[in-house]
Structures are given as structure tokens and as C-alpha cells.
Amino acid sequence: MKKANVIPVPPPPGYLEGWRATNNTCLVTGATDGIGRALAIRLADAGQSIAVVGRSEEKVTAVLREVNEAGPKCSHCGFVADLSLISEVDRLAGEIQQKLPDLNRIALCAAETPGFRGITGEGVEAGFAVIYLSRFQLLSKLTPLLRKQQAPRIVSFASPVTKFERPDLNALNDPDYTLESWDRRVGQTNCNLLFLMELADQLKNTDICINAFGPGLVLTKQMQGYSTMRRFWLGMKSSLVGKSAPYAALPAIHMLLSQEFAGKTGGFYECGTKIPPNELVLSKEIRQQFWKITSQMCT
């Protein structure tokens, strides 16, 4: 594994001053809990304008209050949307295009909580829709807006240290299919890695940078469904084991804001380490097949 130029943790003294010298408009999905919430608050503290997305209006209001306290000099806003519904994702994308014409940073943190499963009214498995389909659809809708910005960046939370196997979309879209929570999450993550690599390839002649980031083992709601053995395995892979959500969010903020990360795209990062992509992810044929199937599922 090759070490990447990701922010060291703990960060060096004075790191905030450099970030506060910039002002970007940052969209954070899944911003009402866990790392997404911590990321939104830390970005506001770093002098950025924040737009938070959550499913609960009450929680969006609460985190907006915290964001405004952390970054009182900037303008912040919130969007309420159920990302398990593609129609809601389309509505959200339309509102963002109208209200955030200068959007140039996106952090995709939304994930289903333990037990969030079942078929939605649109005929899609809810957790699969939140973690994968909503990200695909939202970025597809917002890419034209990002193309108008100067050097925009996207960071999608998808851990590359899990074993890569070609995902079975039919199984992932079936809540009754026999899959452990861990295997289901691995499949959803691998879908995201395929999508992100393909999108980065499609955007290689633009200024848009897109990377995947795994925060390591952080004891959020998503970890509650994992066995003790799984947590131990993740801990062996991660230098951030047991750390808080605000601490774990620091490398992602560096990827979004630091000049040292300008121009870097198509990378998979786990904490402070760059992970080389699996050969299946590098296969243009496989990525394009997944892109086509996913597009059909989102229509």
C-alpha cells in the first residue's frame, strides 16, 4: 500500500488557518448523524458555506443550528429529502441547482441505519437505494452544475479496504435475499467504487476531482450491526480505530479543501492510506455494464 498525501492525524498546528482562507460551497448528505454531521460542523468551522441534507426535518434543523454556531460568518442552508426514493433525489437535485449555483464541493456520507431495509414505493431495496443509487443519481444530476465551477471536488464515503468482488445487483436489491449485514454493505460499497472510478474516467478532461474515502472503524450507528470479529478486523485495517466522528472526518476535509489535494482524482483512500484499485474496478467493460444497469434502475 502506498502512502498518500492525506492530512496526518492528528493534524499539524495551524491547519485551520489555511482552510479558513478559502470559502467553498459544500453539500454534505447524511449530515444529521455520525461522520456526516461531524464533517458538516468541521467544514463550517473551517470557514466554508454548508448545505446539509437529511431525511428528518427536525434533525436538519438541529444540525443547521450547530453549523451556524461553528461558522457564523457564512451562509448555510438545509435540505430535507428521503434518499431511498429516486423521485426525492431528483427533487433534491433540482432544488440544489436553483439554490446553490456556486456549489463546488460535495461529500456523500448518507448511509442506511441498521434495520433500514425493505422495498420502497418505487420497488427498490431501501438501503441499496440510499448507499448506492441515490449517489449515482444525485451526481448524475449535479455534474452539469459542477462543470461550471472552478476545480470542484467530490468525496464519496466508500471504504476500499473491503474485499472486492463483482456485486450482484439483483441480490442487493432484494431485502429477502440471504446476505449478512456485512456482506450487503461490502456489495453496496463495491458498487460505489465501480461507479466512482467510471465517473472519474468520464470526467478526466474536466476540472472535477472525485475520490472515495473510508474513515476506518468509527463507532457510529452503521457499526452496530457488525459482529465483534468484524469490528476487530476493521480495527486491524484502520489507524483510526475507536476515534470519534469529528476526528475521523479530518482526512476527508483535507481532500475537500487542501491545495495539496488539487487535481487528484480517481483515488481510493482509507484514513491516511491510498489503496490501489482492484483489477475488476479497472475494467472499463465491467464499469460500463454497471453504469448501464444502474441507469436503468434509476429511471
N, C-alpha and C positions, 0 to 999 in steps of 0.2 A: 504494500500500500504506500502510495506516495503522499507525503505531507503537503497539504495545500496552504495557501496564504490566507487562511481564515483567522479571524481575530483570536488571539490567545485568551484563554480563560484561566484565572481572572484577567480582565483587560488591563492594559498598561495605564498608568496615571495620565489624566488629561485627555482621554479618548473622546469624552463628550464634547469638548470644545470644538474639535474638528467637525463633528457631525452637526453641531448647532450652527455652524457657519453656512449650512445648506438648508434649503426648505423644499421638500418634495411633497406631493400629494399621494398619500399611501392608503390603499384599500386593504383591509385585513378581514378575511372571512373567518368564521368560528371565533369571533373576538370576545365572546361573553364568558368564556371559561378557559381554564388551563393556560397553555402556552400562547394561544391566540390573544387572550386578554392581556397577558404579561407583555407580549410583543407590542400590542397597540399602545399600552401605557408607556413603555420604554421609548417607543418611537416618538410619542408626544413629548416626553421629557427631553428627547434629543432634538427638539425644535421643528418637528415635521407636522404637517397638516394631516389629520387622520380621519378616515371614513371606516366605521366599524359595521360589520354585518353579523346578524344573529337571528335566530328563529323566534326568540321571545322579546316582545316589545319592552317588557319590564326589565329584562336583563340588558338590552341595548341601552335603555335609558340610564341604568346604573353604571355601566362601563363608560358611557359617554361622560358621566359626571366625573369619574376618575381620570379620564383622558383630559378633560378640561382643566382639572386641578394640576395635572402633570405638565400640561403645555398651554397655559392661559394666554399666551401671546399669539396663538394660531387659531384658525377657524377649523372646527371639527364637526362631523355630522354622522348620523347613523342610518342604517337601512335594515328593515325587518323583512326577512324572506325565509321560506322553508325550502332549503336547498335539496330536499328529497324529491321535489317536483320540478320538472324541466320547465313547465309554464311559469313557475315562480322565478327560476333562473333567468328566463327570457325577460320577464318584467323587471327584475333587478338590473339586468344589463342595460335596458332602456333608460331606467332612472339614473343610473350611473353616467351614461353618456350625456344626459341632459344636465345633471347637477355637478359633474366633475370633469369639465372639458380639459383640464390640465392634469388628469391622472397620469402618473408616470412610475408608480411603484405598486406592486400587487404581492401580497402574501396570502397564500391559500392554506389556511390552517383548519378549515372545517372538517370535522370527523364525527361519525356517529358515536353516541354514548353506548355503554353496554346495555343490551336488551333492545336497542333501537333497530327493529327488524320487522319485516313483513312487506307485503305488496302494497304499493301506494295506489291511489285512484287512477294513476296513469299506467298501471301494470308493470311497475319496475320495483325491484327489491330496494327498500328504503336506504339501508346502509351503503349498498353499492352505488346508489344514486348520489348520496352525499359525498362520499370519499372520492369517487371517480367521475361519474357522468356530469355532475354539476361543475367540476373543474374544467372538463373538456368543453362543455357548452359555454361557460362563462368566458373563458379565454378566447374561444372562437368568436364570440360576440364582441369582445372588447379589443381584439387585435387591431382592427381598423383605427380605433381611437389611439392606441399605443403607438401606432406607426407615425402619428402626427407629432409625437413628443420627442424630445432630445434625450437619447440614451436611456430609455425606460428599462426597468428591471422587474423580473418576476421570480419569486421564490416559492416553490411548492413543497410543503412538508410531506416527504415520502422517503422513508428510510431505505437506503440502498444496501444495508448490510444483511438483509434477509436473503435467504437462498432464492435465486431467480429460477423460476420455472414458467413456461408459457401458460398464462392464465386461461382458465376455462370460463368464458363469459357466461355460458348457459348455467353453469353451476353457481357462479357468483350472483347471478340474477334470480336464483331460486332459493327462497328462505328455508325451504324444507329439505334441500339437498344436504347430505351428511358431510358437514365441514365443521371442524372445531373453530372456535373464535380466532385462534392464532392463524390457522390455515386460510381462513376467509380474509383476514387482514393482510396476509402475505400476498394473496392473489390480487386484492384491491391495490396494494402498493405497487406490484409489478405492472398492473395496467397503467398506473400513473407514470412509471418510469419509461415505459414504451411510448406513451403519449408525449411526455416531455422531450424525449430525445428526438422524436419525429418533428415536433413543433420547432425545436431549436434548429433542426436541419432546414425546415421550410423558411425560417426567418434568418438564415445565416448571412444574407445580403442586406440585412437591416441593422438598425442600432439596438434592437430589442435583445436583451440578455435574459435567459431563463435557465434556472438551475433547481435541482432537487436538494432538499436538506432534511437530514434525520437528526433530531435533537438528542438521541440516546434515551436512556431509561430515566424518565421523569414520572413521578408518581401522580399522574393525572387520572381522570375517570376512565380513559381508554385502557389504562393498565390494569384496571380492576378485574377484567375478565381473563387475565393471563395467570397461568399456574406459577407456583414458586420456582419451578425449574426453568420456565421461560424467562422469568424475571432475572434469575441467576445468569442465564445465557446472555441476555441482553446486557447485563451488567459487565460481563467479561468483554463485550464488544465495545463498550462505551466508557469514555473518560469522564462523563457527566453523571454517572450513576448516583442516584439519590439526591441530586441537586434540585433546587427549586425551579419553578417555571420561569421566573424572571432571569435567573442565571442561565438557564438553558436557551433562552431566546437571544442571547448576546451574539452568537455567531451569525444568526440569520439577519440581525440588524446590520452587522458588518457587511454581509453580502448585499444588502439593500442600499447602504449609504456610503460605504468606504470607497475612496478613489482607487484603492489597491485592488478592488474587485471590478473596476470598469473594464468592459469589453470581454469579460469571462462569461462564457455561455455553454450550455450543454453538459454541465458538470454534475456529478453526484457526490454529495458531501455528507459525512456523518460526523457531527461535532467538529473537530479540527482536522479531519482526515478526508482527503479526496479518494473516492472509491472508483477503481476502473470499471466501466460498464461490462456486463456480461455480453458474450458474443451474440446471443439472441437479440439483445437490445440494439446491437449494432446492425442487425439485419434489416435493410431497407424494405425488403419484401414483407417480413413479418410486421414491421411497424405500419406499413401502408394497409395491410389487411386489417389490423386492429383499428386503424383510423376509419376505414370504410364501414366496418361493422358498428363502431361506436356512433358514427354519424347517423346511421340508420336507426339506432336505438334512441337517439335524441330527437328524432322527427316525429 
